[in-house]
Protein backbone atom coordinates (compact mmCIF):
# COMPACT_ATOMS: atom_id res chain seq x y z
CA UNK A 1 0.00 0.00 0.00
CA UNK A 2 1.37 3.40 -0.97
CA UNK A 3 1.81 6.17 1.62
CA UNK A 4 -0.96 8.12 -0.12
CA UNK A 5 -3.31 5.16 0.08
CA UNK A 6 -2.55 4.85 3.80
CA UNK A 7 -3.19 8.59 4.20
CA UNK A 8 -6.46 8.23 2.27
CA UNK A 9 -7.64 5.47 4.56
CA UNK A 10 -6.90 7.59 7.61
CA UNK A 11 -8.42 10.84 6.34
CA UNK A 12 -11.57 9.62 4.59
CA UNK A 13 -14.06 7.41 6.35
CA UNK A 14 -15.58 6.15 3.10
CA UNK A 15 -15.58 6.78 -0.66
CA UNK A 16 -18.54 9.15 -0.34
CA UNK A 17 -16.52 11.31 2.05
CA UNK A 18 -13.60 11.20 -0.34
CA UNK A 19 -15.83 12.33 -3.22
CA UNK A 20 -17.17 15.14 -1.08
CA UNK A 21 -13.60 16.23 -0.39
CA UNK A 22 -12.80 16.24 -4.13
CA UNK A 23 -15.82 18.43 -4.88
CA UNK A 24 -15.06 20.85 -2.03
CA UNK A 25 -11.25 20.81 -2.33
CA UNK A 26 -9.87 24.22 -1.35
CA UNK A 27 -6.77 24.22 -3.56
CA UNK A 28 -4.40 23.88 -0.63
CA UNK A 29 -2.64 20.53 -1.12
CA UNK A 30 -2.81 18.21 -4.15
CA UNK A 31 -1.50 15.34 -2.02
CA UNK A 32 -4.80 15.36 -0.12
CA UNK A 33 -6.69 15.59 -3.39
CA UNK A 34 -4.85 12.56 -4.79
CA UNK A 35 -5.46 10.65 -1.55
CA UNK A 36 -9.19 11.35 -1.89
CA UNK A 37 -9.20 10.23 -5.53
CA UNK A 38 -7.41 7.01 -4.60
CA UNK A 39 -9.81 6.35 -1.73
CA UNK A 40 -12.89 6.91 -3.92
CA UNK A 41 -11.41 4.77 -6.68
CA UNK A 42 -11.30 1.76 -4.31
CA UNK A 43 -15.09 1.73 -4.17
CA UNK A 44 -16.96 -0.87 -6.20
CA UNK A 45 -20.06 1.35 -6.29
CA UNK A 46 -20.80 2.22 -9.94
CA UNK A 47 -22.34 5.57 -8.97
CA UNK A 48 -19.13 6.62 -7.21
CA UNK A 49 -17.01 5.48 -10.14
CA UNK A 50 -19.11 7.48 -12.60
CA UNK A 51 -19.15 10.57 -10.40
CA UNK A 52 -15.41 10.31 -9.71
CA UNK A 53 -14.65 10.73 -13.40
CA UNK A 54 -16.91 13.78 -13.52
CA UNK A 55 -15.33 15.24 -10.37
CA UNK A 56 -11.78 14.80 -11.70
CA UNK A 57 -12.70 16.40 -15.03
CA UNK A 58 -14.19 19.40 -13.21
CA UNK A 59 -11.20 20.14 -10.96
CA UNK A 60 -9.55 22.52 -13.49
CA UNK A 61 -12.80 24.50 -13.76
CA UNK A 62 -13.16 24.97 -10.01
CA UNK A 63 -9.44 25.70 -9.50
CA UNK A 64 -7.89 27.05 -12.72
CA UNK A 65 -4.17 26.54 -13.22
CA UNK A 66 -1.81 29.51 -13.32
CA UNK A 67 -1.63 31.01 -16.82
CA UNK A 68 1.97 29.86 -17.33
CA UNK A 69 1.17 26.19 -16.71
CA UNK A 70 -0.31 24.43 -19.76
CA UNK A 71 -3.30 22.10 -19.55
CA UNK A 72 -1.30 19.26 -21.06
CA UNK A 73 2.39 18.43 -20.60
CA UNK A 74 2.46 14.94 -22.09
CA UNK A 75 -0.19 14.23 -19.44
CA UNK A 76 -3.20 16.31 -18.37
CA UNK A 77 -2.60 18.83 -15.57
CA UNK A 78 -5.60 18.48 -13.23
CA UNK A 79 -4.70 20.81 -10.39
CA UNK A 80 -2.01 23.11 -9.05
CA UNK A 81 -2.03 23.78 -5.33
CA UNK A 82 -0.91 26.72 -3.22
CA UNK A 83 2.22 24.82 -2.17
CA UNK A 84 3.66 24.70 -5.70
CA UNK A 85 2.74 21.11 -6.54
CA UNK A 86 0.67 19.84 -9.45
CA UNK A 87 -1.52 16.77 -9.91
CA UNK A 88 -0.97 15.36 -13.40
CA UNK A 89 -1.68 12.16 -15.30
CA UNK A 90 -4.43 10.09 -16.75
CA UNK A 91 -7.12 8.92 -14.32
CA UNK A 92 -5.74 5.88 -12.55
CA UNK A 93 -2.15 6.90 -13.23
CA UNK A 94 -1.93 10.28 -11.50
CA UNK A 95 1.24 11.65 -9.97
CA UNK A 96 2.37 14.77 -8.18
CA UNK A 97 5.16 16.95 -9.54
CA UNK A 98 6.61 20.34 -8.71
CA UNK A 99 4.57 22.94 -10.60
CA UNK A 100 7.73 24.87 -11.42
CA UNK A 101 8.81 22.05 -13.76
CA UNK A 102 5.65 22.60 -15.82
CA UNK A 103 5.93 26.35 -16.30
CA UNK A 104 6.43 27.65 -19.81
CA UNK A 105 8.20 30.80 -20.83
CA UNK A 106 5.77 33.63 -21.40
CA UNK A 107 5.79 34.86 -24.98
CA UNK A 108 6.42 38.52 -25.70
CA UNK A 109 4.55 40.65 -28.19
CA UNK A 110 6.72 39.46 -31.09
CA UNK A 111 5.93 35.82 -30.35
CA UNK A 112 9.36 34.87 -29.04
CA UNK A 113 9.91 33.87 -25.44
CA UNK A 114 13.19 35.78 -25.11
CA UNK A 115 11.97 38.87 -26.92
CA UNK A 116 14.30 38.62 -29.91
CA UNK A 117 13.29 37.83 -33.43
CA UNK A 118 15.44 35.56 -35.52
CA UNK A 119 16.34 36.13 -39.14
CA UNK A 120 15.13 33.47 -41.51
MIDOSE-1310 file (N, C-alpha, C; in nm, 2 decimals, decimal comma, always signed):
residues 120
xxxx	+0,09/-0,12/+0,00/+0,00/+0,00/+0,00/+0,09/+0,12/+0,00; +0,06/+0,22/-0,09/+0,14/+0,34/-0,10/+0,11/+0,43/+0,02; +0,20/+0,52/+0,05/+0,18/+0,62/+0,16/+0,05/+0,70/+0,14; +0,03/+0,74/+0,01/-0,10/+0,81/-0,01/-0,22/+0,73/+0,02
xxxx	-0,22/+0,60/-0,02/-0,33/+0,52/+0,01/-0,35/+0,50/+0,16; -0,24/+0,49/+0,24/-0,26/+0,49/+0,38/-0,31/+0,62/+0,43; -0,27/+0,73/+0,38/-0,32/+0,86/+0,42/-0,47/+0,87/+0,39; -0,51/+0,82/+0,27/-0,65/+0,82/+0,23/-0,73/+0,74/+0,32
xxxx	-0,69/+0,63/+0,36/-0,76/+0,55/+0,46/-0,78/+0,61/+0,59; -0,68/+0,69/+0,63/-0,69/+0,76/+0,76/-0,78/+0,88/+0,76; -0,77/+0,96/+0,64/-0,84/+1,08/+0,63/-0,99/+1,07/+0,60; -1,02/+0,97/+0,51/-1,16/+0,96/+0,46/-1,22/+0,84/+0,51
xxxx	-1,34/+0,85/+0,57/-1,41/+0,74/+0,64/-1,46/+0,64/+0,53; -1,50/+0,70/+0,42/-1,56/+0,61/+0,31/-1,54/+0,69/+0,18; -1,57/+0,62/+0,07/-1,56/+0,68/-0,07/-1,65/+0,80/-0,09; -1,77/+0,80/-0,02/-1,85/+0,92/-0,03/-1,79/+1,04/+0,03
xxxx	-1,72/+1,02/+0,14/-1,65/+1,13/+0,21/-1,54/+1,18/+0,12; -1,47/+1,08/+0,05/-1,36/+1,12/-0,03/-1,41/+1,20/-0,15; -1,52/+1,16/-0,21/-1,58/+1,23/-0,32/-1,62/+1,37/-0,28; -1,68/+1,38/-0,16/-1,72/+1,51/-0,11/-1,59/+1,60/-0,10
xxxx	-1,48/+1,55/-0,05/-1,36/+1,62/-0,04/-1,31/+1,67/-0,18; -1,32/+1,59/-0,28/-1,28/+1,62/-0,41/-1,36/+1,74/-0,46; -1,49/+1,74/-0,44/-1,58/+1,84/-0,49/-1,56/+1,97/-0,41; -1,52/+1,96/-0,29/-1,51/+2,09/-0,20/-1,36/+2,12/-0,18
xxxx	-1,27/+2,06/-0,25/-1,12/+2,08/-0,23/-1,10/+2,23/-0,24; -1,01/+2,28/-0,15/-0,99/+2,42/-0,14/-0,86/+2,47/-0,21; -0,80/+2,38/-0,28/-0,68/+2,42/-0,36/-0,55/+2,42/-0,27; -0,56/+2,38/-0,15/-0,44/+2,39/-0,06/-0,33/+2,28/-0,09
xxxx	-0,37/+2,16/-0,10/-0,26/+2,05/-0,11/-0,31/+1,94/-0,21; -0,24/+1,92/-0,32/-0,28/+1,82/-0,41/-0,26/+1,68/-0,36; -0,17/+1,67/-0,26/-0,15/+1,53/-0,20/-0,28/+1,49/-0,14; -0,35/+1,57/-0,07/-0,48/+1,54/-0,01/-0,58/+1,50/-0,12
xxxx	-0,58/+1,58/-0,23/-0,67/+1,56/-0,34/-0,64/+1,42/-0,40; -0,52/+1,39/-0,42/-0,48/+1,26/-0,48/-0,53/+1,14/-0,38; -0,51/+1,17/-0,25/-0,55/+1,06/-0,16/-0,70/+1,04/-0,16; -0,77/+1,15/-0,18/-0,92/+1,14/-0,19/-0,96/+1,06/-0,32
xxxx	-0,89/+1,09/-0,43/-0,92/+1,02/-0,55/-0,89/+0,87/-0,54; -0,78/+0,84/-0,48/-0,74/+0,70/-0,46/-0,84/+0,63/-0,37; -0,88/+0,70/-0,26/-0,98/+0,63/-0,17/-1,11/+0,61/-0,25; -1,16/+0,71/-0,32/-1,29/+0,69/-0,39/-1,28/+0,58/-0,50
xxxx	-1,16/+0,57/-0,56/-1,14/+0,48/-0,67/-1,15/+0,33/-0,62; -1,12/+0,31/-0,49/-1,13/+0,18/-0,43/-1,27/+0,12/-0,42; -1,37/+0,21/-0,43/-1,51/+0,17/-0,42/-1,55/+0,09/-0,54; -1,64/-0,01/-0,51/-1,70/-0,09/-0,62/-1,83/-0,03/-0,66
xxxx	-1,88/+0,07/-0,60/-2,01/+0,13/-0,63/-2,00/+0,20/-0,77; -2,08/+0,17/-0,86/-2,08/+0,22/-0,99/-2,11/+0,37/-0,99; -2,20/+0,41/-0,91/-2,23/+0,56/-0,90/-2,11/+0,64/-0,86; -2,04/+0,59/-0,76/-1,91/+0,66/-0,72/-1,81/+0,66/-0,83
xxxx	-1,80/+0,55/-0,90/-1,70/+0,55/-1,01/-1,74/+0,65/-1,12; -1,87/+0,65/-1,16/-1,91/+0,75/-1,26/-1,89/+0,89/-1,22; -1,93/+0,92/-1,09/-1,91/+1,06/-1,04/-1,77/+1,10/-1,02; -1,68/+1,00/-0,99/-1,54/+1,03/-0,97/-1,48/+1,09/-1,10
xxxx	-1,52/+1,02/-1,21/-1,46/+1,07/-1,34/-1,51/+1,22/-1,36; -1,64/+1,24/-1,34/-1,69/+1,38/-1,35/-1,62/+1,48/-1,26; -1,60/+1,44/-1,13/-1,53/+1,52/-1,04/-1,39/+1,56/-1,08; -1,32/+1,46/-1,13/-1,18/+1,48/-1,17/-1,18/+1,58/-1,29
xxxx	-1,27/+1,55/-1,38/-1,27/+1,64/-1,50/-1,31/+1,78/-1,47; -1,38/+1,81/-1,36/-1,42/+1,94/-1,32/-1,32/+2,01/-1,23; -1,22/+1,95/-1,18/-1,12/+2,01/-1,10/-1,06/+2,14/-1,16; -1,02/+2,13/-1,29/-0,96/+2,25/-1,35/-1,05/+2,37/-1,36
xxxx	-1,18/+2,34/-1,37/-1,28/+2,45/-1,38/-1,30/+2,52/-1,24; -1,30/+2,44/-1,14/-1,32/+2,50/-1,00/-1,19/+2,57/-0,95; -1,07/+2,51/-0,99/-0,94/+2,57/-0,95/-0,85/+2,58/-1,07; -0,87/+2,69/-1,15/-0,79/+2,70/-1,27/-0,64/+2,71/-1,24
xxxx	-0,56/+2,65/-1,33/-0,42/+2,65/-1,32/-0,36/+2,79/-1,35; -0,24/+2,82/-1,30/-0,18/+2,95/-1,33/-0,17/+2,96/-1,48; -0,17/+3,08/-1,54/-0,16/+3,10/-1,68/-0,04/+3,04/-1,75; +0,07/+3,04/-1,67/+0,20/+2,99/-1,73/+0,22/+2,84/-1,72
xxxx	+0,11/+2,77/-1,68/+0,12/+2,62/-1,67/+0,01/+2,57/-1,77; +0,06/+2,49/-1,87/-0,03/+2,44/-1,98/-0,12/+2,33/-1,92; -0,23/+2,31/-1,99/-0,33/+2,21/-1,96/-0,28/+2,07/-1,98; -0,18/+2,06/-2,07/-0,13/+1,93/-2,11/+0,02/+1,93/-2,12
xxxx	+0,09/+1,85/-2,05/+0,24/+1,84/-2,06/+0,28/+1,70/-2,08; +0,23/+1,64/-2,19/+0,25/+1,49/-2,21/+0,14/+1,41/-2,13; +0,09/+1,48/-2,03/-0,02/+1,42/-1,94/-0,11/+1,54/-1,91; -0,23/+1,52/-1,88/-0,32/+1,63/-1,84/-0,28/+1,69/-1,70
xxxx	-0,29/+1,82/-1,69/-0,26/+1,88/-1,56/-0,40/+1,91/-1,49; -0,43/+1,84/-1,38/-0,56/+1,85/-1,32/-0,57/+1,96/-1,22; -0,46/+1,98/-1,15/-0,47/+2,08/-1,04/-0,33/+2,13/-1,00; -0,32/+2,25/-0,96/-0,20/+2,31/-0,91/-0,24/+2,37/-0,77
xxxx	-0,17/+2,33/-0,67/-0,20/+2,38/-0,53/-0,12/+2,50/-0,49; -0,16/+2,55/-0,37/-0,09/+2,67/-0,32/+0,05/+2,65/-0,27; +0,09/+2,52/-0,27/+0,22/+2,48/-0,22/+0,32/+2,47/-0,33; +0,28/+2,48/-0,46/+0,37/+2,47/-0,57/+0,38/+2,33/-0,63
xxxx	+0,28/+2,25/-0,60/+0,27/+2,11/-0,65/+0,16/+2,10/-0,75; +0,17/+2,01/-0,85/+0,07/+1,98/-0,95/+0,03/+1,84/-0,95; -0,10/+1,81/-0,97/-0,15/+1,68/-0,99/-0,17/+1,66/-1,14; -0,09/+1,56/-1,20/-0,10/+1,54/-1,34/-0,12/+1,39/-1,37
xxxx	-0,16/+1,36/-1,49/-0,17/+1,22/-1,53/-0,31/+1,17/-1,57; -0,31/+1,07/-1,64/-0,44/+1,01/-1,68/-0,51/+0,95/-1,55; -0,64/+0,95/-1,55/-0,71/+0,89/-1,43/-0,67/+0,75/-1,41; -0,63/+0,72/-1,29/-0,57/+0,59/-1,25/-0,42/+0,58/-1,26
xxxx	-0,36/+0,68/-1,31/-0,21/+0,69/-1,32/-0,17/+0,83/-1,29; -0,23/+0,89/-1,19/-0,19/+1,03/-1,15/-0,06/+1,03/-1,07; +0,00/+1,14/-1,08/+0,12/+1,17/-1,00/+0,13/+1,31/-0,96; +0,22/+1,34/-0,87/+0,24/+1,48/-0,82/+0,38/+1,52/-0,86
xxxx	+0,39/+1,64/-0,91/+0,52/+1,69/-0,95/+0,52/+1,84/-0,91; +0,64/+1,89/-0,90/+0,66/+2,03/-0,87/+0,61/+2,12/-0,99; +0,52/+2,21/-0,96/+0,46/+2,29/-1,06/+0,56/+2,37/-1,14; +0,67/+2,41/-1,07/+0,77/+2,49/-1,14/+0,83/+2,41/-1,27
xxxx	+0,83/+2,28/-1,26/+0,88/+2,21/-1,38/+0,79/+2,21/-1,50; +0,66/+2,26/-1,48/+0,57/+2,26/-1,58/+0,55/+2,40/-1,65; +0,61/+2,50/-1,58/+0,59/+2,63/-1,63/+0,66/+2,65/-1,77; +0,59/+2,73/-1,85/+0,64/+2,76/-1,98/+0,68/+2,91/-1,99
xxxx	+0,78/+2,94/-2,07/+0,82/+3,08/-2,08/+0,71/+3,16/-2,14; +0,68/+3,28/-2,09/+0,58/+3,36/-2,14/+0,62/+3,43/-2,27; +0,54/+3,42/-2,37/+0,58/+3,49/-2,50/+0,57/+3,64/-2,49; +0,65/+3,71/-2,56/+0,64/+3,85/-2,57/+0,56/+3,89/-2,69
xxxx	+0,54/+4,02/-2,71/+0,45/+4,06/-2,82/+0,50/+4,02/-2,96; +0,63/+3,99/-2,98/+0,67/+3,95/-3,11/+0,66/+3,79/-3,13; +0,61/+3,73/-3,02/+0,59/+3,58/-3,03/+0,71/+3,50/-2,99; +0,82/+3,56/-2,95/+0,94/+3,49/-2,90/+0,95/+3,50/-2,75
xxxx	+0,98/+3,39/-2,69/+0,99/+3,39/-2,54/+1,10/+3,48/-2,49; +1,21/+3,49/-2,56/+1,32/+3,58/-2,51/+1,31/+3,72/-2,56; +1,22/+3,75/-2,64/+1,20/+3,89/-2,69/+1,28/+3,92/-2,81; +1,35/+3,83/-2,87/+1,43/+3,86/-2,99/+1,38/+3,78/-3,11
xxxx	+1,37/+3,85/-3,22/+1,33/+3,78/-3,34/+1,45/+3,73/-3,41; +1,43/+3,62/-3,48/+1,54/+3,56/-3,55/+1,53/+3,58/-3,70; +1,64/+3,60/-3,77/+1,63/+3,61/-3,91/+1,62/+3,48/-3,98; +1,54/+3,47/-4,08/+1,51/+3,35/-4,15/+1,59/+3,35/-4,28
